[in-house]
Amino acid sequence: MGHWVSLQTPAGAISGWRADPPTASRGMLVVVQEIFGVNAHIRGVVDRFAGHGFSALAPAMFDHIEHRVELGYDEAGIARGRELVDQLGFDRAVEDVRAAQRLLQPDGNVGVVGYCWGGTVAYLSWARLRLPAVSYYGARTVPFLAHERSTAPLMLHFGERDSSIPPEAVAAHREALPDAKIHLWPAGHGFNCEQRADYDADSAAQALQRTLAFFETALK
């Protein structure tokens, strides 16, 4: 369903995986990758959103450093992914979201959804770009809660067995973001990803339904 496209950003051209529904779109979504690149899982996420009626685009943010990165969910993949996100930085990632927003916006209202590291990028895009956003298990968001805010709609998904986001971190989100829709699922980190050991099909399906309903309202 999806295909590679070119995306112009302030730091140069990068690629992105885009998919569109066969009929009129219900809205436009920027999908932000995990630390593993725009791999088969993220491409599948984009295609799934298109299957539910949304146009979706995942910028290949690591193209700024290395072209078409696709890492595995193993120790080597985690180590390399962490190196790449540290090199990329959040500011440039948010600029990539802004570039994708500009590409999509002529065709409809734009929201952003991100996973893992991308969940924090989605949060920052909510705060800085004022985009409706859904963040899945964004473990790096806590340091931004005190000073990165907006009034756009926001939803956050967490796993109650996620050791990288302990209960006190979830509580900090609830305290700092009283208007956000926050869901805690009986799962671990990465529960939406079928390639991870913590994949939880029931939690992933329910979280997706909440996410689709959120964007159906927020992007009208």
ROMARTOR-657989 format. One record per residue: residue in one letter; x, y, z of N, C-alpha, C, CB in turn. Coordinates in Angstrom, 2 decimals, m for minus. Atoms other than C-alpha are relative to their C-alpha. Glycine has a CB too. Example, Ala and Ser with C-alpha at 12.3 -4.5 7.8 and 13.67 -1.06 7.14 Angstrom:
<nodes>
{node a,{0.89,m1.19,0.00},{12.30,m4.50,7.80},{0.90,1.20,0.00},{m0.99,0.03,1.25}}
{node s,{m0.82,m1.19,m0.06},{13.67,m1.06,7.14},{m0.77,1.09,0.73},{0.41,0.46,m1.42}}
</nodes>
This chain:
<nodes>
{node m,{0.83,m1.20,0.00},{0.00,0.00,0.00},{0.86,1.25,0.00},{m0.93,0.01,1.21}}
{node g,{m0.84,m1.18,m0.11},{2.76,2.44,0.92},{1.10,0.05,m1.04},{0.60,0.07,1.36}}
{node h,{m1.09,m0.17,0.95},{5.65,3.80,m1.11},{0.95,1.07,0.55},{m0.53,0.39,m1.42}}
{node w,{m0.99,m0.99,m0.41},{8.81,5.83,m0.64},{m0.23,1.31,m0.73},{1.42,m0.52,m0.27}}
{node v,{0.11,m1.33,0.56},{8.65,9.58,m1.21},{1.21,0.81,0.46},{m1.34,0.69,0.42}}
{node s,{m1.06,m0.93,m0.40},{11.11,12.47,m0.96},{m0.61,1.14,0.80},{0.77,0.54,m1.24}}
{node l,{0.48,m1.04,m0.90},{10.71,15.05,1.78},{1.10,1.05,0.17},{m0.42,m0.59,1.39}}
{node q,{m0.96,m1.08,m0.14},{12.45,18.43,1.82},{m0.05,0.57,1.42},{m0.27,1.12,m1.03}}
{node t,{m0.09,m0.53,m1.35},{13.62,19.53,5.29},{1.03,1.12,0.04},{0.36,m1.12,1.01}}
{node p,{m1.00,m1.06,m0.09},{15.68,22.52,6.48},{1.45,m0.51,m0.06},{m0.20,0.77,1.28}}
{node a,{m1.35,0.56,0.01},{18.68,20.17,6.79},{0.27,m0.84,m1.25},{0.22,m0.86,1.25}}
{node g,{m0.20,0.76,1.23},{18.24,18.62,3.34},{m1.11,m1.00,m0.25},{1.32,m0.70,0.03}}
{node a,{1.03,0.96,0.39},{16.17,16.02,1.55},{0.19,m1.33,0.74},{0.02,m0.23,m1.52}}
{node i,{0.00,1.35,m0.58},{15.24,12.77,3.29},{m1.13,m0.77,m0.69},{m0.19,0.04,1.57}}
{node s,{1.10,0.81,0.53},{12.99,9.90,2.29},{m1.07,m0.17,1.07},{0.51,m1.37,m0.48}}
{node g,{1.08,0.29,m0.94},{9.73,8.89,3.90},{m0.91,m1.05,m0.59},{m0.79,1.28,0.33}}
{node w,{0.95,1.02,0.45},{7.22,6.08,3.73},{m1.41,0.55,0.14},{0.17,m1.33,0.82}}
{node r,{1.33,m0.59,0.01},{3.75,7.27,2.72},{m1.03,m1.01,m0.48},{m0.03,1.25,m0.88}}
{node a,{1.13,0.80,0.46},{0.41,5.51,2.39},{m1.26,0.84,0.10},{m0.13,m1.31,0.83}}
{node d,{1.26,m0.73,0.04},{m2.99,6.92,1.47},{m1.16,m0.97,m0.15},{0.00,1.02,m1.16}}
{node p,{1.17,0.87,0.14},{m6.46,5.41,1.75},{m0.55,0.05,m1.42},{m1.10,0.39,1.00}}
{node p,{0.55,0.01,1.36},{m8.32,4.45,m1.43},{m1.12,1.00,m0.21},{m0.50,m1.37,m0.34}}
{node t,{1.07,m0.99,0.09},{m11.08,6.94,m0.65},{0.44,1.28,0.71},{m1.31,m0.54,0.61}}
{node a,{m0.34,m1.27,m0.63},{m11.20,10.45,0.83},{0.58,m0.22,1.39},{m1.24,0.90,0.09}}
{node s,{m0.71,0.17,m1.26},{m8.83,10.77,3.78},{m0.77,0.61,1.17},{1.38,0.61,m0.09}}
{node r,{0.60,m0.51,m1.24},{m10.12,11.22,7.34},{0.92,0.99,0.69},{m0.33,m1.15,0.95}}
{node g,{m0.98,m0.89,m0.61},{m7.00,13.25,8.17},{1.39,m0.43,m0.39},{m0.16,0.03,1.52}}
{node m,{m1.38,0.21,0.40},{m3.25,13.44,7.73},{0.85,m0.25,1.25},{0.54,1.21,m0.81}}
{node l,{m0.80,0.36,m1.17},{m0.78,11.80,10.14},{1.49,m0.06,m0.34},{m0.46,m1.33,0.57}}
{node v,{m1.45,0.20,0.03},{2.97,12.15,10.61},{0.31,m1.09,1.02},{0.78,1.34,0.32}}
{node v,{m0.35,1.13,m0.86},{4.25,8.85,12.04},{1.49,0.09,0.32},{m0.35,m1.37,m0.67}}
{node v,{m1.40,m0.16,m0.39},{7.48,9.12,14.04},{0.55,m1.33,0.49},{0.15,1.09,1.10}}
{node q,{m0.66,1.28,m0.21},{9.77,6.11,14.15},{0.50,m0.21,1.43},{1.15,m0.13,m0.94}}
{node e,{m0.77,0.35,m1.21},{11.33,4.30,17.08},{1.49,0.27,m0.30},{m0.23,m1.52,0.41}}
{node i,{m1.43,m0.17,0.23},{15.13,4.25,17.39},{0.52,m0.94,m1.08},{0.78,m0.22,1.29}}
{node f,{m0.43,1.03,0.93},{15.19,1.46,14.79},{m0.19,0.38,m1.47},{m0.74,m1.28,0.28}}
{node g,{0.16,m0.47,1.36},{14.47,3.56,11.71},{m1.39,m0.27,m0.54},{1.03,m0.65,m0.89}}
{node v,{1.27,0.28,0.67},{11.61,3.38,9.24},{0.10,m1.43,m0.54},{m0.32,1.05,m1.17}}
{node n,{m0.17,1.42,0.33},{11.78,m0.40,9.30},{m1.35,m0.61,m0.39},{0.61,m0.76,1.20}}
{node a,{1.23,0.67,0.43},{9.16,m2.98,8.35},{m1.15,0.27,0.96},{0.23,m1.51,m0.12}}
{node h,{1.07,m0.27,m0.98},{7.24,m2.37,11.57},{m0.60,1.39,m0.22},{0.54,m0.11,1.44}}
{node i,{0.53,m1.35,0.17},{6.95,1.39,11.08},{m0.71,0.14,m1.34},{1.14,1.04,0.11}}
{node r,{0.72,m0.02,1.27},{6.05,0.94,7.43},{m1.36,m0.66,0.13},{0.83,m0.69,m1.09}}
{node g,{1.28,0.66,m0.25},{3.36,m1.45,8.58},{m0.97,0.88,0.77},{0.22,m1.27,0.76}}
{node v,{0.84,m0.95,m0.74},{2.07,1.16,11.05},{m0.60,1.03,m0.95},{0.81,0.70,1.11}}
{node v,{0.49,m0.97,0.99},{1.81,3.70,8.22},{m1.09,m0.63,m0.86},{1.16,0.51,m0.88}}
{node d,{0.98,0.68,0.85},{m0.01,1.20,6.01},{m1.30,m0.27,0.77},{0.58,m1.32,m0.53}}
{node r,{1.20,0.29,m0.81},{m2.37,0.30,8.87},{m0.86,1.25,0.16},{0.39,m0.55,1.38}}
{node f,{0.78,m1.23,m0.12},{m3.38,3.92,9.39},{m0.72,0.30,m1.32},{0.91,1.18,0.40}}
{node a,{0.66,m0.21,1.29},{m4.09,4.20,5.66},{m1.18,m0.94,m0.16},{0.99,m0.20,m1.15}}
{node g,{1.10,0.95,0.05},{m6.22,1.09,5.94},{m1.20,0.44,0.81},{0.46,m1.32,0.48}}
{node h,{1.08,m0.55,m0.83},{m8.26,2.92,8.57},{m0.46,1.37,m0.49},{0.44,0.09,1.45}}
{node g,{0.53,m1.21,0.61},{m8.78,5.92,6.31},{0.82,1.26,0.16},{m1.30,0.25,0.54}}
{node f,{m0.86,m1.17,m0.19},{m5.90,8.26,7.25},{1.18,m0.05,m0.97},{0.51,0.07,1.46}}
{node s,{m1.26,m0.09,0.73},{m3.09,9.44,4.99},{1.12,0.10,1.03},{0.02,1.23,m0.99}}
{node a,{m1.06,0.04,m1.00},{0.17,8.76,6.83},{1.37,0.04,m0.67},{m0.12,m1.25,0.87}}
{node l,{m1.36,m0.17,0.52},{3.83,9.63,6.30},{0.99,m0.13,1.15},{0.17,1.37,m0.71}}
{node a,{m1.07,0.18,m1.00},{6.85,8.41,8.31},{1.31,0.53,m0.57},{0.14,m1.50,0.41}}
{node p,{m1.29,m0.50,0.48},{9.92,10.61,7.70},{1.14,m0.92,0.45},{0.25,1.43,0.50}}
{node a,{m1.17,0.83,m0.35},{13.13,8.56,7.59},{1.07,0.93,0.57},{0.55,m0.79,m1.26}}
{node m,{m0.81,m1.04,m0.62},{14.87,10.85,10.05},{1.49,m0.33,0.04},{m0.48,0.25,1.38}}
{node f,{m1.41,0.37,m0.03},{18.10,8.87,10.16},{0.69,0.24,m1.34},{0.14,m1.45,0.39}}
{node d,{m0.62,m0.31,1.29},{18.64,9.73,6.46},{0.97,1.18,0.11},{m1.07,0.30,m1.05}}
{node h,{m0.94,m1.11,m0.20},{20.35,12.87,7.77},{1.41,m0.51,0.31},{m0.50,0.91,1.13}}
{node i,{m1.27,0.57,m0.44},{23.08,10.56,9.04},{0.42,m1.17,m0.87},{m0.09,m0.44,1.46}}
{node e,{m0.26,1.22,0.77},{22.81,7.28,7.14},{m1.28,m0.38,m0.72},{0.50,m1.17,0.93}}
{node h,{1.19,0.20,0.83},{20.43,6.41,4.31},{m0.68,m1.34,0.28},{0.39,0.08,m1.47}}
{node r,{0.87,1.18,m0.12},{17.53,3.96,4.83},{0.44,m0.97,1.10},{m0.04,m0.74,m1.33}}
{node v,{m0.37,0.83,m1.15},{18.44,2.67,8.28},{m1.18,m0.88,0.39},{0.45,0.88,1.20}}
{node e,{0.98,0.95,m0.53},{16.55,m0.46,9.35},{0.72,m0.91,0.98},{m0.69,m0.83,m1.15}}
{node l,{m0.70,0.74,m1.04},{17.71,m1.91,12.66},{m0.88,m1.08,0.59},{0.49,0.94,1.09}}
{node g,{0.72,1.08,m0.66},{16.74,m5.11,14.43},{m0.23,0.31,1.47},{0.74,m1.31,m0.15}}
{node y,{0.33,m0.19,m1.41},{15.28,m5.36,17.93},{0.88,m0.90,0.87},{m1.51,m0.30,0.26}}
{node d,{m0.97,0.75,m0.78},{18.43,m6.81,19.43},{0.99,0.97,0.62},{0.74,m1.06,m0.87}}
{node e,{m0.94,m0.88,m0.70},{21.34,m5.47,21.49},{0.76,0.90,m0.97},{0.98,m0.82,0.82}}
{node a,{m0.74,m0.80,0.99},{23.25,m4.33,18.40},{m0.89,1.10,m0.58},{0.55,m0.90,m1.13}}
{node g,{0.93,m0.98,0.54},{20.18,m2.59,17.00},{m0.29,1.11,0.99},{m1.29,m0.67,m0.41}}
{node i,{0.25,m1.00,m1.04},{19.46,m0.85,20.29},{1.19,0.94,0.14},{m0.30,m0.69,1.34}}
{node a,{m1.20,m0.81,m0.17},{23.05,0.33,20.63},{0.17,0.97,m1.17},{1.25,m0.89,0.14}}
{node r,{m0.15,m0.88,1.17},{23.19,1.69,17.07},{m1.11,1.04,m0.05},{0.01,m0.83,m1.29}}
{node g,{1.11,m0.94,0.00},{19.75,3.27,17.35},{0.21,1.13,0.99},{m1.27,m0.72,0.32}}
{node r,{m0.28,m1.04,m0.99},{20.75,5.12,20.49},{1.07,0.96,m0.49},{0.43,m0.62,1.32}}
{node e,{m1.02,m0.88,0.57},{23.85,6.43,18.75},{m0.61,0.96,m1.02},{1.12,m0.83,m0.67}}
{node l,{0.58,m0.81,1.07},{21.78,7.67,15.83},{m0.93,1.08,0.55},{m0.76,m0.88,m0.97}}
{node v,{0.90,m1.04,m0.53},{19.12,9.47,17.90},{0.79,1.06,0.76},{m1.07,m0.62,0.92}}
{node d,{m0.84,m1.00,m0.66},{21.85,11.13,19.94},{0.63,0.94,m1.03},{1.09,m0.69,0.84}}
{node q,{m0.55,m0.84,1.06},{23.44,12.36,16.70},{m1.06,0.91,m0.62},{0.64,m0.87,m1.07}}
{node l,{1.07,m0.74,0.65},{20.12,13.48,15.26},{m0.51,1.14,0.87},{m1.15,m0.93,m0.36}}
{node g,{0.52,m1.00,m0.92},{18.77,15.32,18.30},{m1.48,0.27,m0.20},{0.77,1.28,m0.15}}
{node f,{1.43,m0.25,0.07},{15.20,16.30,19.10},{m0.36,1.20,m0.87},{m0.54,0.20,1.39}}
{node d,{0.34,m1.20,0.77},{15.33,19.73,17.46},{m0.12,m0.32,m1.48},{1.06,1.09,0.23}}
{node r,{0.05,0.34,1.42},{16.10,18.32,14.03},{m1.16,m0.95,m0.29},{1.34,m0.62,m0.46}}
{node a,{1.14,0.90,0.18},{13.51,15.58,14.50},{m1.31,0.78,m0.09},{m0.07,m1.02,1.14}}
{node v,{1.21,m0.82,0.05},{10.81,18.17,15.22},{m0.07,0.79,m1.31},{m0.06,0.96,1.21}}
{node e,{m0.01,m0.68,1.30},{11.89,20.09,12.11},{m0.43,m0.94,m1.12},{1.40,0.57,m0.29}}
{node d,{0.46,0.98,0.99},{11.36,16.89,10.12},{m1.51,m0.18,0.07},{0.70,m1.36,0.21}}
{node v,{1.46,0.07,m0.14},{7.84,16.64,11.54},{m0.64,1.22,m0.63},{m0.40,m0.11,1.49}}
{node r,{0.53,m1.24,0.59},{7.26,20.27,10.55},{0.02,m0.09,m1.53},{0.81,1.23,0.48}}
{node a,{m0.09,0.14,1.44},{8.45,19.49,7.01},{m1.08,m0.94,m0.52},{1.39,m0.52,m0.41}}
{node a,{1.06,0.92,0.40},{6.07,16.52,6.81},{m1.36,0.66,0.13},{0.06,m1.28,0.84}}
{node q,{1.26,m0.73,m0.17},{3.27,18.70,8.16},{m0.26,0.91,m1.20},{0.04,0.84,1.30}}
{node r,{0.17,m0.91,1.13},{3.85,21.23,5.40},{m0.35,m0.75,m1.28},{1.27,0.83,m0.21}}
{node l,{0.31,0.80,1.18},{3.75,18.50,2.77},{m1.45,m0.50,0.03},{0.96,m1.19,m0.10}}
{node l,{1.32,0.61,m0.12},{0.51,17.00,4.10},{m1.13,1.01,0.13},{m0.02,m0.90,1.18}}
{node q,{1.04,m0.92,m0.40},{m1.36,20.11,5.19},{m0.94,0.47,m1.12},{0.63,1.18,0.62}}
{node p,{0.94,m0.41,1.04},{m2.78,21.12,1.79},{m1.17,m0.97,m0.18},{0.73,0.15,m1.30}}
{node d,{1.04,1.02,0.20},{m4.83,17.90,1.85},{m0.85,m0.27,1.23},{0.63,m1.27,m0.45}}
{node g,{0.81,0.22,m1.19},{m6.23,18.10,5.38},{0.74,0.37,1.27},{m0.45,m1.45,0.08}}
{node n,{m0.61,m0.30,m1.30},{m5.60,18.73,9.06},{1.00,m1.09,0.38},{m1.08,0.15,1.09}}
{node v,{m1.13,0.90,m0.27},{m2.41,17.14,10.40},{0.13,m0.27,1.49},{1.30,0.60,m0.55}}
{node g,{m0.37,0.42,m1.35},{m1.67,15.19,13.57},{1.29,m0.78,m0.04},{m1.12,m0.82,0.64}}
{node v,{m1.25,0.75,m0.08},{1.39,13.31,14.78},{m0.14,m1.12,1.02},{1.18,0.94,0.37}}
{node v,{m0.01,1.14,m0.92},{1.82,9.90,16.38},{1.41,m0.59,m0.02},{m1.07,m1.07,m0.40}}
{node g,{m1.36,0.52,m0.07},{5.12,8.51,17.62},{0.13,m1.12,1.02},{0.96,1.11,0.35}}
{node y,{m0.19,1.22,m0.78},{6.50,5.38,19.25},{1.40,m0.02,0.62},{m0.21,m1.24,m0.89}}
{node c,{m1.28,0.09,m0.70},{9.25,4.97,21.87},{0.70,1.37,m0.08},{0.91,m1.13,m0.63}}
{node w,{m0.64,m1.31,0.19},{11.80,7.72,21.07},{m0.91,0.93,m0.79},{1.35,m0.16,m0.73}}
{node g,{0.94,m0.79,0.78},{9.28,8.90,18.50},{m1.18,0.49,0.80},{m0.48,m0.80,m1.15}}
{node g,{1.06,m0.50,m0.88},{6.72,9.20,21.28},{0.37,1.32,0.63},{m0.32,m1.01,1.07}}
{node t,{m0.46,m1.28,m0.54},{8.81,11.96,22.80},{0.05,1.06,m1.10},{1.38,m0.14,0.65}}
{node v,{0.04,m0.94,1.12},{9.21,13.58,19.36},{m1.44,0.45,m0.25},{0.59,m0.64,m1.28}}
{node a,{1.41,m0.37,0.16},{5.41,13.48,19.04},{m0.42,0.99,1.08},{m0.90,m1.25,0.04}}
{node y,{0.31,m0.93,m1.08},{5.10,15.16,22.43},{0.57,1.39,m0.28},{0.54,m0.53,1.34}}
{node l,{m0.63,m1.29,0.28},{7.55,17.90,21.43},{m0.66,0.68,m1.20},{1.51,m0.18,m0.26}}
{node s,{0.72,m0.58,1.14},{5.68,18.38,18.15},{m1.35,0.56,0.46},{m0.22,m1.07,m1.11}}
{node w,{1.23,m0.53,m0.63},{2.49,18.82,20.20},{0.31,1.34,0.67},{m0.58,m1.01,1.04}}
{node a,{m0.34,m1.21,m0.76},{4.25,21.43,22.36},{0.47,1.13,m0.91},{1.08,m0.31,1.02}}
{node r,{m0.65,m1.05,0.80},{6.22,23.30,19.68},{m0.75,0.35,m1.28},{1.41,m0.42,m0.35}}
{node l,{0.70,m0.22,1.27},{4.12,22.88,16.53},{m1.51,0.09,0.20},{0.32,m1.11,m0.97}}
{node r,{1.43,m0.06,m0.33},{0.73,22.80,18.29},{m0.81,m1.01,m0.80},{m0.54,1.40,m0.25}}
{node l,{0.70,1.05,0.73},{m0.22,19.56,16.53},{m0.72,m0.94,0.95},{0.98,m0.78,m0.88}}
{node p,{0.61,1.09,m0.76},{m2.75,17.08,17.92},{0.95,m1.20,m0.05},{m1.41,m0.38,m0.58}}
{node a,{m1.05,1.02,m0.06},{m0.53,14.22,19.08},{m0.41,m1.18,0.85},{1.28,0.60,0.54}}
{node v,{0.09,1.23,m0.80},{m0.51,10.65,20.33},{1.41,m0.52,0.20},{m0.92,m1.08,m0.68}}
{node s,{m1.32,0.51,m0.35},{2.58,9.40,22.13},{m0.14,m1.40,0.60},{0.72,0.95,1.00}}
{node y,{m0.08,1.36,m0.54},{3.22,5.69,22.67},{1.33,m0.16,0.75},{m0.13,m1.06,m1.13}}
{node y,{m1.14,0.31,m0.87},{5.60,4.89,25.55},{1.24,0.85,m0.27},{0.36,m1.45,m0.14}}
{node g,{m1.11,m0.93,0.20},{7.75,8.01,25.17},{0.82,0.13,1.28},{m0.53,1.37,m0.43}}
{node a,{m0.76,0.09,m1.25},{10.36,7.25,27.81},{0.86,1.22,0.28},{0.87,m1.22,m0.03}}
{node r,{m0.90,m1.15,m0.20},{12.33,10.49,27.30},{m0.76,1.31,0.21},{0.92,0.13,m1.20}}
{node t,{0.83,m1.21,m0.04},{9.45,12.94,27.83},{0.05,0.73,1.33},{m1.40,m0.36,m0.31}}
{node v,{0.10,m0.60,m1.33},{9.63,13.58,31.58},{0.78,1.31,0.13},{0.49,m0.98,1.05}}
{node p,{m0.72,m1.27,m0.16},{12.38,16.27,31.38},{m0.65,1.19,m0.68},{1.39,m0.16,m0.53}}
{node f,{0.63,m1.09,0.74},{10.18,18.31,29.02},{m1.34,0.43,0.59},{m0.20,m0.40,m1.43}}
{node l,{1.35,m0.25,m0.50},{6.99,18.25,31.10},{m0.14,1.38,0.62},{m0.39,m1.06,1.01}}
{node a,{0.12,m1.25,m0.75},{7.77,21.37,33.10},{m0.08,1.22,m0.90},{1.18,0.15,0.94}}
{node h,{m0.10,m1.23,0.79},{8.36,23.75,30.20},{m0.41,m0.13,m1.46},{1.39,0.49,0.05}}
{node e,{0.43,0.20,1.39},{7.12,22.22,26.92},{m1.48,m0.37,0.02},{0.85,m1.12,m0.72}}
{node r,{1.44,0.21,m0.10},{3.33,22.63,26.74},{m0.72,0.63,m1.19},{m0.55,0.58,1.31}}
{node s,{0.90,m0.69,0.91},{0.47,23.51,24.40},{m1.43,m0.36,0.39},{0.28,m0.37,m1.49}}
{node t,{1.41,0.28,m0.28},{m3.33,23.44,24.35},{m0.62,m0.91,m1.05},{m0.79,1.29,0.08}}
{node a,{0.52,0.93,1.00},{m3.66,21.07,21.37},{m0.40,m1.32,0.67},{1.06,m0.25,m1.11}}
{node p,{0.39,1.30,m0.58},{m5.32,17.68,22.00},{1.21,m0.94,0.10},{m1.10,m0.65,m0.86}}
{node l,{m1.14,0.89,m0.27},{m2.95,15.07,23.44},{m0.49,m1.31,0.61},{1.02,0.67,0.93}}
{node m,{0.26,1.32,m0.57},{m3.15,11.33,24.14},{1.34,m0.70,0.21},{m0.93,m0.85,m0.92}}
{node l,{m1.22,0.74,m0.30},{m0.47,9.17,25.77},{m0.35,m1.43,0.41},{0.80,0.70,1.11}}
{node h,{0.15,1.41,m0.35},{m0.20,5.37,25.98},{1.25,m0.48,0.72},{m0.27,m0.85,m1.27}}
{node f,{m1.10,0.58,m0.76},{1.95,3.61,28.57},{m0.31,m1.46,0.33},{0.26,0.81,1.30}}
{node g,{0.15,1.37,m0.48},{2.54,0.01,29.61},{0.33,m0.07,1.48},{0.90,m0.96,m0.80}}
{node e,{m0.23,0.03,m1.45},{2.23,m0.71,33.30},{1.18,m0.87,0.40},{m1.24,m0.49,0.71}}
{node r,{m1.18,0.83,m0.27},{5.07,m3.25,33.04},{1.24,0.51,m0.74},{m0.28,m1.44,m0.40}}
{node d,{m1.11,m0.62,0.72},{7.41,m0.86,31.19},{1.03,0.52,1.01},{m0.50,1.15,m0.91}}
{node s,{m1.01,m0.39,m0.99},{10.58,m0.63,33.29},{0.66,1.33,m0.35},{1.07,m1.08,0.11}}
{node s,{m0.61,m1.28,0.38},{11.78,2.40,31.29},{m0.89,1.19,0.34},{0.31,0.00,m1.49}}
{node i,{0.94,m1.06,m0.41},{8.68,4.39,32.36},{m0.68,m0.47,1.28},{m1.06,0.31,m1.14}}
{node p,{0.53,0.49,m1.27},{8.12,3.62,36.05},{m1.27,0.74,0.41},{1.05,0.13,1.10}}
{node p,{1.27,m0.62,m0.41},{4.85,4.47,37.87},{0.14,1.48,0.34},{m0.56,m0.72,1.18}}
{node e,{m0.15,m1.42,m0.36},{6.26,7.76,39.16},{0.11,0.88,m1.25},{1.24,0.19,0.88}}
{node a,{m0.06,m0.76,1.23},{6.95,8.86,35.57},{m1.39,0.17,m0.60},{0.93,m0.68,m1.01}}
{node v,{1.39,m0.11,0.47},{3.37,8.09,34.54},{m0.75,1.01,0.85},{m0.72,m1.39,0.04}}
{node a,{0.66,m0.95,m0.91},{2.18,9.99,37.61},{0.42,1.44,m0.32},{0.34,m0.34,1.47}}
{node a,{m0.47,m1.35,0.34},{4.33,12.97,36.58},{m0.72,0.52,m1.24},{1.52,0.00,m0.24}}
{node h,{0.76,m0.40,1.18},{2.59,13.01,33.21},{m1.43,0.40,0.40},{m0.03,m1.14,m1.05}}
{node r,{1.38,m0.31,m0.40},{m0.84,12.92,34.85},{m0.08,1.34,0.73},{m0.56,m1.12,0.90}}
{node e,{0.00,m1.25,m0.76},{0.07,15.78,37.17},{0.26,1.20,m0.90},{1.06,m0.05,1.11}}
{node a,{m0.38,m1.12,0.86},{1.65,17.96,34.48},{m1.01,0.24,m1.12},{1.38,m0.25,m0.58}}
{node l,{0.85,m0.07,1.18},{m0.96,17.22,31.79},{m1.44,m0.40,0.36},{0.55,m0.91,m1.13}}
{node p,{1.33,0.40,m0.47},{m4.41,17.20,33.44},{m1.03,m0.10,m1.12},{m0.48,0.98,1.03}}
{node d,{0.98,0.05,1.09},{m6.20,17.70,30.10},{0.30,m1.10,m1.02},{m0.04,1.34,m0.71}}
{node a,{m0.36,1.06,0.96},{m4.42,14.88,28.26},{m0.77,m1.28,0.31},{1.53,m0.27,0.04}}
{node k,{0.59,1.33,m0.16},{m6.01,11.49,27.69},{1.15,m0.98,0.17},{m0.92,m0.40,m1.24}}
{node i,{m1.13,0.88,m0.32},{m3.62,9.05,29.38},{m0.53,m1.40,0.28},{0.81,0.55,1.22}}
{node h,{0.44,1.39,m0.13},{m4.04,5.28,29.08},{1.16,m0.87,0.45},{m0.59,m0.52,m1.34}}
{node l,{m0.99,0.93,m0.52},{m2.13,2.64,31.03},{m0.46,m1.42,m0.32},{0.20,0.18,1.55}}
{node w,{0.37,1.32,0.48},{m2.16,m0.83,29.47},{0.77,m1.09,0.74},{0.24,m0.10,m1.51}}
{node p,{m0.67,1.11,m0.71},{m1.29,m4.22,31.05},{1.06,m0.65,m0.88},{m1.02,m1.06,0.45}}
{node a,{m1.02,0.44,0.96},{1.85,m4.55,28.94},{1.32,0.67,0.32},{m0.44,0.32,m1.44}}
{node g,{m1.32,m0.57,m0.18},{5.54,m3.71,28.69},{0.31,1.04,m1.06},{1.04,m1.09,m0.03}}
{node h,{m0.44,m1.00,0.98},{7.56,m1.29,26.58},{m0.09,m0.59,m1.40},{1.44,0.47,0.31}}
{node g,{0.08,0.47,1.38},{6.94,m1.54,22.84},{m1.15,m0.94,m0.26},{1.27,m0.66,m0.37}}
{node f,{1.09,0.97,0.12},{3.65,m3.37,23.25},{m0.73,0.08,m1.34},{m1.00,0.21,1.12}}
{node n,{0.66,m0.12,1.30},{2.45,m2.08,19.87},{0.77,m0.68,m1.13},{m0.21,1.45,m0.33}}
{node c,{m0.87,0.51,1.06},{5.32,m3.67,17.94},{0.03,m1.52,0.00},{1.42,0.55,0.16}}
{node e,{0.09,1.45,0.09},{4.78,m7.25,16.76},{1.37,m0.68,m0.06},{m0.81,m0.40,m1.21}}
{node q,{m1.34,0.58,0.05},{8.55,m7.73,16.44},{0.71,0.00,1.36},{0.84,0.75,m1.00}}
{node r,{m0.62,m0.09,m1.32},{9.24,m7.07,20.12},{m0.53,m1.10,0.92},{m0.26,1.39,0.63}}
{node a,{0.41,1.01,m0.97},{9.12,m9.55,23.00},{m1.19,0.47,0.83},{1.16,m0.36,0.92}}
{node d,{1.08,m0.55,m0.82},{6.72,m7.21,24.84},{m1.28,0.28,m0.80},{0.46,1.28,0.64}}
{node y,{1.21,m0.21,0.79},{4.18,m7.16,22.00},{m1.21,m0.60,0.71},{0.15,m0.62,m1.40}}
{node d,{1.25,0.44,m0.62},{0.67,m7.41,23.41},{m1.14,0.33,m0.96},{m0.22,0.68,1.41}}
{node a,{0.98,m0.21,1.06},{m1.97,m7.89,20.73},{m1.25,0.70,0.51},{m0.37,m1.32,m0.64}}
{node d,{1.23,m0.61,m0.52},{m4.94,m6.98,22.94},{0.21,1.47,0.33},{m0.48,m0.75,1.24}}
{node s,{m0.28,m1.39,m0.35},{m3.35,m3.82,24.31},{0.22,0.84,m1.25},{1.22,0.10,0.92}}
{node a,{m0.26,m0.73,1.24},{m2.15,m2.82,20.84},{m1.30,0.31,m0.73},{0.94,m0.80,m0.91}}
{node a,{1.26,m0.20,0.71},{m5.60,m3.28,19.34},{m0.87,1.05,0.68},{m0.77,m1.31,m0.11}}
{node q,{0.82,m0.97,m0.73},{m7.36,m1.33,22.08},{0.60,1.41,m0.09},{m0.14,m0.41,1.46}}
{node a,{m0.66,m1.31,0.10},{m4.77,1.47,22.00},{m0.21,0.59,m1.39},{1.50,m0.12,0.30}}
{node l,{0.23,m0.49,1.36},{m5.16,1.71,18.22},{m1.42,0.56,m0.14},{0.22,m1.12,m1.02}}
{node q,{1.37,m0.50,0.10},{m8.93,2.08,18.54},{m0.15,1.35,0.71},{m0.98,m1.02,0.60}}
{node r,{0.03,m1.30,m0.70},{m8.47,4.88,21.10},{0.70,1.07,m0.85},{0.69,m0.12,1.40}}
{node t,{m0.76,m0.95,0.82},{m5.91,6.52,18.80},{m0.80,0.44,m1.22},{1.33,m0.62,m0.44}}
{node l,{0.81,m0.33,1.17},{m8.15,6.35,15.74},{m1.16,0.92,0.38},{m0.54,m1.28,m0.65}}
{node a,{1.11,m0.86,m0.45},{m11.09,7.82,17.67},{0.50,1.38,0.36},{m0.73,m0.63,1.20}}
{node f,{m0.59,m1.29,m0.36},{m8.83,10.56,19.02},{0.23,0.85,m1.25},{1.33,m0.20,0.75}}
{node f,{m0.30,m0.79,1.20},{m7.66,11.63,15.56},{m1.26,0.29,m0.81},{1.01,m0.74,m0.87}}
{node e,{1.27,m0.26,0.70},{m11.15,11.29,14.10},{m0.62,1.31,0.52},{m0.99,m1.20,0.20}}
{node t,{0.54,m1.23,m0.60},{m12.20,14.04,16.52},{0.96,1.18,m0.16},{m0.30,m0.22,1.48}}
{node a,{m0.97,m1.12,m0.05},{m9.00,16.10,16.70},{0.29,0.59,m1.37},{1.30,m0.47,0.62}}
{node l,{m0.37,m0.48,1.33},{m8.51,16.40,12.93},{m1.21,0.47,m0.81},{0.72,m1.09,m0.76}}
{node k,{1.18,m0.50,0.71},{m12.06,17.42,12.02},{0.15,1.49,m0.26},{m1.30,m0.28,0.80}}
</nodes>
